[in-house]
């Protein structure tokens, strides 16, 4: 089952910062190629489970294979939003011998932003410290995935990600507006 394409072009130091689904501005022949190549690859190795095929698409529309991740990735949330499936539950169902849900029409547009603890005065180097206050945005079409709460300490020993902010709306422009509003509601101090 093909669960649409994602764009993960916005990166820093090889770390994805912004992901969106479906990938914007791709001609249908390119998305058709991405689907065909992904299906062929997983069929060739008789793969069972969820996985991601990564490609690079040039400005001229040429598609180049990069790698396969035979697992869920951090940005799986935008795929969940546009296909309406809980992909963690789907992976567990497959691992238990069940079948993947196949009813997954594309619905709307989604963005995920990694909210990180980095120091802009030090070229955005990872930063550490205690989260003195924390307020997450909320409302329709807004989701926050995080493993920290107010009072927790961000250490220098791991990825400085505090949370993932995921937004969904009917189209890309509306999703961008929702993302801007959610970012305005997000507050962290410490």
Rosetta blueprint (number, residue, H / E / L):
1 X L
2 X L
3 X L
4 X L
5 X L
6 X E
7 X E
8 X E
9 X E
10 X E
11 X E
12 X E
13 X L
14 X L
15 X E
16 X E
17 X E
18 X E
19 X E
20 X E
21 X E
22 X L
23 X L
24 X L
25 X L
26 X L
27 X L
28 X H
29 X H
30 X H
31 X H
32 X H
33 X H
34 X H
35 X H
36 X H
37 X H
38 X H
39 X H
40 X H
41 X H
42 X H
43 X H
44 X H
45 X L
46 X L
47 X L
48 X L
49 X L
50 X L
51 X L
52 X E
53 X E
54 X E
55 X E
56 X E
57 X E
58 X L
59 X L
60 X L
61 X L
62 X L
63 X E
64 X E
65 X E
66 X E
67 X E
68 X E
69 X E
70 X L
71 X L
72 X L
73 X L
74 X L
75 X L
76 X H
77 X H
78 X H
79 X H
80 X H
81 X H
82 X H
83 X H
84 X L
85 X L
86 X L
87 X H
88 X H
89 X H
90 X H
91 X H
92 X H
93 X H
94 X H
95 X H
96 X L
97 X L
98 X L
99 X L
100 X L
101 X L
102 X L
103 X L
104 X L
105 X L
106 X L
107 X L
108 X L
109 X E
110 X E
111 X E
112 X E
113 X E
114 X E
115 X E
116 X E
117 X L
118 X E
119 X E
120 X H
121 X H
122 X H
123 X L
124 X L
125 X E
126 X E
127 X L
128 X L
129 X E
130 X E
131 X L
132 X L
133 X E
134 X E
135 X E
136 X L
137 X L
138 X L
139 X L
140 X L
141 X L
142 X E
143 X E
144 X E
145 X E
146 X E
147 X L
148 X L
149 X L
150 X L
151 X L
152 X L
153 X E
154 X E
155 X L
156 X L
157 X L
158 X L
159 X L
160 X L
161 X E
162 X E
163 X E
164 X E
165 X E
166 X E
167 X E
168 X E
169 X E
170 X L
171 X L
172 X H
173 X H
174 X H
175 X H
176 X H
177 X H
178 X H
179 X H
180 X H
181 X H
182 X H
183 X H
184 X H
185 X H
186 X L
187 X E
188 X E
189 X E
190 X L
